Amino acid sequence: MMSPRKRLFWSLMVLIAVFLVGTAGYLVVEADQHPTVLEAAYMTAITLSTVGFTEVWPLGPAGRLWTMGVIFFGIGAVSVSFSSLITLFISGELRLSHEKRKMDHAIQQLRNHVIVCGYGRIGSLVLAELRRRGVPVVAVELRRDLEVDLRDTHIPFIIGDATDETVLLRAGIMHARAVVVTLPHDADNVYITLTVHALCPDLFIVARAEQSATETKLRRAGASRVVSPQVVGATIIANVLTRPNVVEFLAMADRGVDLEMDEYAVTADSPMRGRKLRESGLRGKTGAMVVAIKRADGQTLYSPDAEAVFEAGDTLIIVGPTGVSSRLDKMDA
């Protein structure tokens, strides 16, 4: 079915065509009166509008017949155009079009955001959790029937194919910090990962794998991390049965209730750079405990001793009371 916008466009085209044909007809049919183009256009305009102004020149029989034809076709074209315009306003398509342009502009202004490809069972949860943590996000979803659900979440989104480079560029991939690929089919995830990696080879990509055999393919395609929801779920269930207190501790830290787990990047300008753990004063200033140090070369020091030196490029895995992350940020300020 034709959309209200297209219906209005074509009805206006028909109206313009009727006006042009009507004008040309007056020039031909009433040629003995030697009308100008402006006079012929004026006659057509007052005929279409049915305002009843005086004729520019006395019409002969042929002119009257032509006028009747212009009225017949013109009133139909005007009526359809007017009803199409009313339908366009009632349907809200103009408002939705304005909101879409506004959203596209907002997406282009985003920096250091996360693009989530696929607004399904997993993707919707990922988006909700990232928003809860204050991370700017953009959703890319192929299914148009999910547009209403996405609009209700107030999450910036694009309806399109994530395997299309143009769609990824509209999502601001050149300024994104990471891409999450969460489609339910492994073949689609592999292809999207290949497309993303080809556009931005250094971008961090988290890909979903339904089959364990797909993990190798996703990594070869460019995925930085591969997550299998089934494996993660099975591991959590096993841990709940065998190590329930550990699971409760991690869940509490993840939710930031009484306890918080986070990571801190040591940059070249960080006040932590070049200091030993015992000299940093982290415990006294923030209440944070460093449980691991991940070096820039990928090596990880678990339960580092007091003599461990923080270097640029290190990532500190910390645990502390609620608010430790904000206190760490103040140390860099």
LOTI-918901 format. One record per residue (C-alpha): residue number from 1; z, y, x. Coordinates in steps of 0.1 Angstrom, whole numbers. Each point is the difference from the previous one (the first is absolute). Layout:
{vovo NUM up Z north Y east X} .
...
END
This chain:
{vovo 1 up 0 north 0 east 0} .
{vovo 2 up -9 north 35 east 13} .
{vovo 3 up 29 north 21 east 11} .
{vovo 4 up 7 north 33 east -18} .
{vovo 5 up -10 north 19 east 32} .
{vovo 6 up -34 north -17 east 2} .
{vovo 7 up -5 north 4 east -38} .
{vovo 8 up 6 north 37 east 3} .
{vovo 9 up -24 north 3 east 30} .
{vovo 10 up -29 north -18 east -18} .
{vovo 11 up 6 north 18 east -33} .
{vovo 12 up -2 north 34 east 19} .
{vovo 13 up -32 north -12 east 17} .
{vovo 14 up -15 north -8 east -34} .
{vovo 15 up 11 north 35 east -13} .
{vovo 16 up -16 north 17 east 30} .
{vovo 17 up -32 north -20 east -5} .
{vovo 18 up -1 north 10 east -37} .
{vovo 19 up 4 north 36 east 10} .
{vovo 20 up -28 north -2 east 27} .
{vovo 21 up -23 north -18 east -23} .
{vovo 22 up 7 north 24 east -29} .
{vovo 23 up -7 north 30 east 22} .
{vovo 24 up -32 north -15 east 13} .
{vovo 25 up -10 north -9 east -36} .
{vovo 26 up 4 north 35 east -12} .
{vovo 27 up -22 north 13 east 29} .
{vovo 28 up -27 north -25 east -11} .
{vovo 29 up 2 north -1 east -38} .
{vovo 30 up 4 north 38 east -3} .
{vovo 31 up -24 north 9 east 28} .
{vovo 32 up -19 north 24 east -23} .
{vovo 33 up 32 north 21 east -2} .
{vovo 34 up 0 north 2 east 39} .
{vovo 35 up 37 north -6 east 3} .
{vovo 36 up 17 north 4 east 34} .
{vovo 37 up 21 north -28 east 15} .
{vovo 38 up 32 north 19 east -8} .
{vovo 39 up -11 north 5 east -36} .
{vovo 40 up -8 north -37 east -4} .
{vovo 41 up 34 north -9 east 16} .
{vovo 42 up 18 north 24 east -23} .
{vovo 43 up -17 north -16 east -30} .
{vovo 44 up 11 north -34 east 11} .
{vovo 45 up 35 north 12 east 7} .
{vovo 46 up 5 north 15 east -35} .
{vovo 47 up -16 north -30 east -16} .
{vovo 48 up 23 north -25 east 18} .
{vovo 49 up 31 north 21 east -7} .
{vovo 50 up -10 north 6 east -36} .
{vovo 51 up 14 north 35 east 1} .
{vovo 52 up -28 north 14 east -23} .
{vovo 53 up -11 north 30 east 20} .
{vovo 54 up -33 north 16 east -8} .
{vovo 55 up -31 north -17 east 14} .
{vovo 56 up -16 north 17 east 29} .
{vovo 57 up -35 north -2 east -16} .
{vovo 58 up -12 north -12 east -33} .
{vovo 59 up -4 north -38 east 1} .
{vovo 60 up -31 north -17 east -12} .
{vovo 61 up 0 north -35 east -17} .
{vovo 62 up -2 north -17 east 34} .
{vovo 63 up 29 north 21 east 13} .
{vovo 64 up 21 north -8 east -30} .
{vovo 65 up -6 north -38 east 4} .
{vovo 66 up 9 north 3 east 36} .
{vovo 67 up 32 north 18 east -8} .
{vovo 68 up 9 north -27 east -25} .
{vovo 69 up -5 north -26 east 28} .
{vovo 70 up 21 north 20 east 24} .
{vovo 71 up 28 north 3 east -26} .
{vovo 72 up -1 north -37 east -7} .
{vovo 73 up 2 north -12 east 36} .
{vovo 74 up 21 north 29 east 12} .
{vovo 75 up 28 north -3 east -25} .
{vovo 76 up 2 north -37 east 9} .
{vovo 77 up 2 north 7 east 37} .
{vovo 78 up 26 north 28 east -5} .
{vovo 79 up 21 north -23 east -22} .
{vovo 80 up 0 north -28 east 26} .
{vovo 81 up 8 north 24 east 28} .
{vovo 82 up 29 north 15 east -18} .
{vovo 83 up 14 north -33 east -11} .
{vovo 84 up -4 north -13 east 36} .
{vovo 85 up 19 north 30 east 13} .
{vovo 86 up 28 north -5 east -25} .
{vovo 87 up 2 north -37 east 9} .
{vovo 88 up 2 north 9 east 37} .
{vovo 89 up 30 north 22 east -6} .
{vovo 90 up 17 north -25 east -23} .
{vovo 91 up -5 north -30 east 23} .
{vovo 92 up 17 north 19 east 29} .
{vovo 93 up -28 north -8 east 24} .
{vovo 94 up -1 north 36 east 13} .
{vovo 95 up 37 north -2 east 7} .
{vovo 96 up -3 north -34 east 17} .
{vovo 97 up -30 north 13 east 21} .
{vovo 98 up 21 north 30 east 11} .
{vovo 99 up 29 north -23 east 9} .
{vovo 100 up -23 north -22 east 20} .
{vovo 101 up -13 north 29 east 20} .
{vovo 102 up 35 north 13 east 6} .
{vovo 103 up 11 north -35 east 11} .
{vovo 104 up -29 north -4 east 24} .
{vovo 105 up 8 north 34 east 15} .
{vovo 106 up 37 north -11 east 4} .
{vovo 107 up -10 north -32 east 17} .
{vovo 108 up -22 north 18 east 25} .
{vovo 109 up 31 north 21 east 9} .
{vovo 110 up 21 north -30 east 7} .
{vovo 111 up 10 north -9 east 36} .
{vovo 112 up 18 north -30 east 15} .
{vovo 113 up -2 north -18 east -34} .
{vovo 114 up -4 north -37 east -9} .
{vovo 115 up -30 north -13 east -19} .
{vovo 116 up 7 north -30 east -22} .
{vovo 117 up -32 north -20 east -9} .
{vovo 118 up 6 north -18 east -33} .
{vovo 119 up 23 north 10 east -28} .
{vovo 120 up 10 north -35 east -11} .
{vovo 121 up 32 north -19 east -1} .
{vovo 122 up 7 north 5 east 37} .
{vovo 123 up -17 north 34 east 5} .
{vovo 124 up 19 north 16 east -28} .
{vovo 125 up 33 north -11 east 15} .
{vovo 126 up -10 north 12 east 34} .
{vovo 127 up -9 north 34 east -13} .
{vovo 128 up 32 north 4 east -20} .
{vovo 129 up 21 north -10 east 30} .
{vovo 130 up -18 north 24 east 24} .
{vovo 131 up 4 north 28 east -25} .
{vovo 132 up 37 north -8 east -3} .
{vovo 133 up 2 north 5 east 38} .
{vovo 134 up -18 north 33 east -1} .
{vovo 135 up -32 north -12 east 16} .
{vovo 136 up -32 north 17 east -13} .
{vovo 137 up -24 north -26 east -14} .
{vovo 138 up -35 north -3 east -15} .
{vovo 139 up -11 north -30 east -22} .
{vovo 140 up -35 north -13 east 1} .
{vovo 141 up -9 north -23 east -30} .
{vovo 142 up -33 north -14 east -11} .
{vovo 143 up 10 north -9 east -36} .
{vovo 144 up -6 north 30 east -23} .
{vovo 145 up 22 north -15 east -27} .
{vovo 146 up 31 north 7 east 22} .
{vovo 147 up -8 north 37 east 2} .
{vovo 148 up 24 north 8 east -29} .
{vovo 149 up 28 north -20 east 17} .
{vovo 150 up -6 north 18 east 33} .
{vovo 151 up -1 north 34 east -17} .
{vovo 152 up 34 north -7 east -16} .
{vovo 153 up 16 north -6 east 35} .
{vovo 154 up -11 north 35 east 12} .
{vovo 155 up -12 north -17 east 32} .
{vovo 156 up -32 north 15 east 16} .
{vovo 157 up -27 north -26 east -6} .
{vovo 158 up -37 north -7 east 3} .
{vovo 159 up -19 north -23 east -22} .
{vovo 160 up -26 north -17 east 23} .
{vovo 161 up -8 north -29 east 22} .
{vovo 162 up 22 north 0 east 32} .
{vovo 163 up -29 north -18 east 19} .
{vovo 164 up -20 north 32 east -4} .
{vovo 165 up 5 north 24 east 29} .
{vovo 166 up -6 north 30 east -22} .
{vovo 167 up 30 north -10 east -22} .
{vovo 168 up 22 north -4 east 30} .
{vovo 169 up -11 north 34 east 14} .
{vovo 170 up 9 north 15 east -34} .
{vovo 171 up 34 north -16 east 3} .
{vovo 172 up 5 north 19 east 33} .
{vovo 173 up -1 north -30 east 23} .
{vovo 174 up -8 north 22 east 30} .
{vovo 175 up 35 north 17 east -4} .
{vovo 176 up 20 north -31 east -12} .
{vovo 177 up 28 north -17 east 19} .
{vovo 178 up -7 north -34 east -14} .
{vovo 179 up -20 north -21 east -25} .
{vovo 180 up 15 north -28 east -21} .
{vovo 181 up -24 north -26 east -14} .
{vovo 182 up 15 north -19 east -30} .
{vovo 183 up -29 north -15 east -20} .
{vovo 184 up 7 north -34 east -15} .
{vovo 185 up -31 north -16 east 17} .
{vovo 186 up 1 north -7 east 38} .
{vovo 187 up -38 north 5 east 3} .
{vovo 188 up 3 north 35 east -14} .
{vovo 189 up 29 north 8 east 23} .
{vovo 190 up -19 north -11 east 31} .
{vovo 191 up -31 north 21 east -10} .
{vovo 192 up 21 north 31 east -7} .
{vovo 193 up 19 north -5 east 33} .
{vovo 194 up -33 north -2 east 19} .
{vovo 195 up -12 north 32 east -17} .
{vovo 196 up 32 north 19 east 7} .
{vovo 197 up 1 north -12 east 37} .
{vovo 198 up -36 north 10 east 5} .
{vovo 199 up 7 north 36 east -13} .
{vovo 200 up 34 north 4 east 19} .
{vovo 201 up 5 north -26 east 27} .
{vovo 202 up 35 north 13 east 9} .
{vovo 203 up 13 north 2 east -36} .
{vovo 204 up 30 north -22 east -9} .
{vovo 205 up -11 north -26 east -26} .
{vovo 206 up 23 north -22 east -20} .
{vovo 207 up -20 north -28 east -18} .
{vovo 208 up 11 north -24 east -27} .
{vovo 209 up -8 north -37 east 5} .
{vovo 210 up 2 north -26 east -28} .
{vovo 211 up -10 north -29 east 23} .
{vovo 212 up 16 north -6 east 34} .
{vovo 213 up -34 north -8 east 14} .
{vovo 214 up -12 north 35 east -8} .
{vovo 215 up 25 north 17 east 24} .
{vovo 216 up -21 north -7 east 31} .
{vovo 217 up -31 north 14 east -18} .
{vovo 218 up 19 north 32 east -10} .
{vovo 219 up 12 north 5 east 35} .
{vovo 220 up -35 north -4 east 14} .
{vovo 221 up -12 north 25 east -26} .
{vovo 222 up 24 north 26 east 13} .
{vovo 223 up 33 north -5 east -19} .
{vovo 224 up 30 north 12 east 19} .
{vovo 225 up 24 north -20 east -22} .
{vovo 226 up -7 north -29 east -24} .
{vovo 227 up 25 north -6 east -28} .
{vovo 228 up 0 north -31 east -23} .
{vovo 229 up 21 north 7 east -31} .
{vovo 230 up 5 north -38 east -5} .
{vovo 231 up 13 north -5 east 35} .
{vovo 232 up 23 north 31 east -2} .
{vovo 233 up 13 north -11 east -34} .
{vovo 234 up 7 north -36 east 12} .
{vovo 235 up 18 north 14 east 31} .
{vovo 236 up 22 north 22 east -21} .
{vovo 237 up 9 north -28 east -24} .
{vovo 238 up 9 north -23 east 29} .
{vovo 239 up 21 north 28 east 16} .
{vovo 240 up 18 north 6 east -34} .
{vovo 241 up 10 north -36 east 0} .
{vovo 242 up 10 north -4 east 36} .
{vovo 243 up 10 north 36 east 11} .
{vovo 244 up 8 north 20 east -31} .
{vovo 245 up 22 north 25 east 18} .
{vovo 246 up -27 north 8 east 25} .
{vovo 247 up -25 north 5 east -29} .
{vovo 248 up 25 north 23 east -18} .
{vovo 249 up 5 north 20 east 32} .
{vovo 250 up -37 north 5 east 5} .
{vovo 251 up -5 north 9 east -37} .
{vovo 252 up 28 north 26 east 2} .
{vovo 253 up -15 north 15 east 31} .
{vovo 254 up -35 north 1 east -15} .
{vovo 255 up 13 north 18 east -32} .
{vovo 256 up 20 north 24 east 21} .
{vovo 257 up 32 north -8 east -20} .
{vovo 258 up 31 north 5 east 23} .
{vovo 259 up -22 north -12 east 28} .
{vovo 260 up -34 north 11 east 14} .
{vovo 261 up -25 north -17 east 23} .
{vovo 262 up -27 north 21 east 15} .
{vovo 263 up -21 north 6 east 31} .
{vovo 264 up -1 north 29 east 24} .
{vovo 265 up -30 north 8 east 22} .
{vovo 266 up 7 north 14 east 34} .
{vovo 267 up -27 north 26 east 8} .
{vovo 268 up -8 north 19 east 31} .
{vovo 269 up 20 north 30 east -14} .
{vovo 270 up 29 north -20 east -14} .
{vovo 271 up 34 north 9 east 13} .
{vovo 272 up 6 north -38 east 4} .
{vovo 273 up -27 north -5 east 26} .
{vovo 274 up 13 north -10 east 34} .
{vovo 275 up 36 north -5 east -12} .
{vovo 276 up 19 north -33 east 1} .
{vovo 277 up 14 north -14 east -32} .
{vovo 278 up 36 north 8 east 10} .
{vovo 279 up -10 north 36 east 9} .
{vovo 280 up -20 north 7 east -32} .
{vovo 281 up 31 north 5 east -22} .
{vovo 282 up -19 north -16 east -30} .
{vovo 283 up 31 north -18 east -12} .
{vovo 284 up 22 north 30 east 0} .
{vovo 285 up -25 north 25 east -13} .
{vovo 286 up -16 north -21 east -28} .
{vovo 287 up 20 north -31 east -4} .
{vovo 288 up -31 north -20 east 9} .
{vovo 289 up 0 north -33 east 19} .
{vovo 290 up -31 north -9 east 19} .
{vovo 291 up -7 north -37 east -6} .
{vovo 292 up -34 north -2 east 17} .
{vovo 293 up -24 north 21 east 22} .
{vovo 294 up -37 north -7 east -3} .
{vovo 295 up -18 north 12 east 31} .
{vovo 296 up -34 north 16 east -1} .
{vovo 297 up -15 north -31 east 17} .
{vovo 298 up 12 north -22 east -29} .
{vovo 299 up 31 north -14 east 17} .
{vovo 300 up 31 north 0 east -22} .
{vovo 301 up 36 north 2 east 14} .
{vovo 302 up 25 north -14 east -26} .
{vovo 303 up 36 north 11 east 1} .
{vovo 304 up -7 north 23 east 30} .
{vovo 305 up 27 north 6 east 25} .
{vovo 306 up 15 north 34 east 7} .
{vovo 307 up -21 north 5 east 31} .
{vovo 308 up -34 north -3 east -19} .
{vovo 309 up -21 north 32 east 6} .
{vovo 310 up -19 north 15 east -29} .
{vovo 311 up -37 north 7 east 10} .
{vovo 312 up -28 north 19 east -17} .
{vovo 313 up -17 north -24 east -24} .
{vovo 314 up 31 north -20 east -8} .
{vovo 315 up 10 north -8 east -35} .
{vovo 316 up 37 north -4 east -7} .
{vovo 317 up 10 north -23 east -29} .
{vovo 318 up 33 north 14 east -13} .
{vovo 319 up 27 north -9 east -25} .
{vovo 320 up 25 north 25 east -13} .
{vovo 321 up 18 north 15 east -30} .
{vovo 322 up -20 north 17 east -28} .
{vovo 323 up -17 north 32 east 13} .
{vovo 324 up -5 north -12 east 36} .
{vovo 325 up -37 north 7 east -2} .
{vovo 326 up 4 north 37 east -10} .
{vovo 327 up 26 north 4 east 28} .
{vovo 328 up -24 north -14 east 25} .
{vovo 329 up -27 north 24 east -12} .
{vovo 330 up 24 north 29 east 6} .
{vovo 331 up 5 north -11 east 36} .
{vovo 332 up -37 north 7 east 6} .
{vovo 333 up 0 north 33 east -17} .
END
